[in-house]
Structure formats: structure tokens, C-alpha cells
């Protein structure tokens, strides 16, 4: 029978100290997930499943290494998380899976439905590819060799979710155990481990042309020969997290791992073909430069916003147009500004600290008066202030329009020409720039620019 690995997010040692994860309502993510994990393990063992609980003192990287050193092809791995959001109204459970893996998406639906059938009051946030996560990829989904999923069981920042988790913890455990048990049976229906794997072949299409050699499908993931990576002039020597496998004397890597090297990846299930596109319509080397040209059209910005929040354009119907006009006026990449707005406001859902009527799309602070955030007279002026704030960080050039950004003069001009340099400056989040870039890649992929 295939074994089940269960990991409680956080609690291990990261950067020299114990990582508590999210903190809200007098508790921590590490505490809540460890308590829940222990109940899940107990329940699965009572059902005669072989379950391994990942030790709590391991870091995230050590957790993955621990699983990979023990995992077999018929095993599965689940990591449970509890998130926080700027608004206490953000709620619900969801599951992330490795992008472009339809099989893993189906597995995630099994696990999520197991929980939601038990806890009917918990909103369904859906099953999503890890490219939709804040960082654009999740190590637990990408780097664990055996089939793996990352589950968000709720939001600690939501009083409703937190109360459900703390008062009905056993029901949470039963629901997750139901889902994981179903998933395990799908992965290993006959409880028999083949001695020699036999992976099906898949076709490879690169930049519209069929590649002469085939790839293979492993656990629902497309793998391509390493020779193709060399032909793309991609150097993996400094990428230790890219997993390699050897099959019939050929070395393969996951196709989706090339996404980090600005290669667009797609999957055509009907023709069993993985598609790679390296001839991108945007300059990959300039993606992070704030003072540069935007690439998305107004329609593409509208569609991206609507696809992530169907009500976003009701209150701000002209927001894509405003970002294009104001960004072009100051020479700021409006794609970057627009994606930063999506990140800061949750696709115009806003949060408890900023109200829509404040027209503050980037969490800009005010000066004096004790107010936490600035307010602007119109959406255009709010967008203009956002663009000016970005230009202050990225350039020494003077402004074209009159200053409306209340904190423009406090910024050391030109100190952050790259979005990565906004991390720790615009936001205390040291992954802030990476999250903006991940949002941009989602935009460009939806517009087929990447």
C-alpha cells in the first residue's frame, strides 16, 4: 500500500530561529497545523494507512529532502497551511497543485471536497495551480518527487475560520483524512508497487515546431530530455532545486521548471503534447525594470482583472486605461504598476485598512494628521500618485505631472530601479518584488505574451 506523508507548515528552524508561520487571534499557524496534523495522522492510522508525519523541527528545505529520501512512486505527500490576509473577510479552504498537471488537479479536488463535505460553513477557494500563488511557484508542489499537494485549510486572520478550526478540529481532521485516503487509493489502486517503472511517452512542441525526441509523463508531470534544455541555452548548473531523473539512460527534467527561465509551458491533453515557447513577445531581461515600456493592451488588462475578480470593473471601469495613460506619461512600466495594484488590493477587493472610496491602489501612506493611508480625490489621481511613487524609487528624472504623491519628497530618488529592490522598502515583505513579478507572469501568460 502506498504511504501518506503529512507535513504541518512551519514550526521548524528558518534563518536561525523557530518559524511560527502566520500569527493572528492569539495563536500561530505552526501551533494550529501541528495540532491538526496529529489528528489527521491518528485518523488515517486508525483506517490502516501507513502514515509518516514529517518532524516539526525541520526547515522547509529539510522537509522536502526528508520526504524525497523516503518517498516511493506510490506514496503521496500533503502539507497543510493556514493563511492570513489584510482583510478579516477573506476566508476559505483551497488546494495548490503543480502547474500543468491535470492529474494532480483532480487529486486536489478529492482532498478539498473531503474537507468541505465535513465543514460546510467553510468557503471553497478552489483548486489552483501553484503559479497562482503569491510567489508564482510553491516548493512543496515543485520539489517533492512523489505526488504532492499544498492545502490551505483556512485563514487565521478570519475570526470565522479560526473559530471553526479551533472548535471543530477533529471534523477538519476527519474531512482531510477522507480526501487524502481517496487520493492515496487513486495513486495506488492495487496496492502493488511495480519493480520497473514504465512511463508513457509524450510529444514535445517547441516554438511551434515538433521536437524529434519524445518526453515522458511521470506522476502527471511532463518531463523533457536534458538535451533540449541545452539547446535552449539554459544553464541549470546553479539551480539545485531542478530535479533530474534518469529513465532508460536518458536524463529528464520537469518541463514546468523551465518557467523560471522565462520559457512558457503549455499542455495539450488531446494530443499528449507539452508545448514550450522561448521566443517571447516581451523582453525577459527587462521584466523587473520599473522605468520601461508596458506590453499589455487595455483589453488584456481588463480581462486579467475580471478573470480574478468579476466585480472589479464595476467600481473602477477605467482602471486599466488610467494605468496605461499615467504610466506612459511618466515612463513607468504600467504592467508593473497594474500588477502591484492587483497584489496590494487583492484585485480591487481592498481590505480593512483601505476603502475603495480612498482611491489608494498601492497602500500609499499620508503625512501628518495621524492617518494610516492616503486618500485621493479620484481614481485617476490615485493612479497618478502610485505611478509617481514608483518613479521616485526608480528614476532621477523629473515628474511630468504636478506632484500628487504625498510622500514623493521623502524617497531617495533612483534607489530602486528594479521591482526586487522594492522589497523591504515599499513593503516589509522581503519577497515583495518576487510577488509582483509572479503577478506579471500571470498577466503575460493570460495575454499570451509569455
Secondary structure by P-SEA (a helix, b strand, c coil): cbbbbbbcccccccccccccccccccccaaaaaaaaaaaaaaaaaaaccccccccccccaaaaaaaaaacccccbbbbbbbccccccccccccccccccccaaaaaaaaaaaaaaaaaccccccccccccccccccccccccccccbbbbbcccccccaaaaaaaaacaaaaaaaaaaaaaaaaaaaccccccccbbbbbbbbbbcccccccbbbbbcccbbbbbaaaaaaacccccccccbbbbbccccccccccccccccbbbbbbccccbbbbbccccccccccccccccccccaaaaaaaaaaacccccccccaaaaaaaaaaaaaccaaaaaaaaaaaaacccccccccccccccccccccccccccbbbbccaaaaaaaaaaaaaaacccccccccccccccccccccccccccccccccccccaaaaaaaaaaaaaaaaaccc
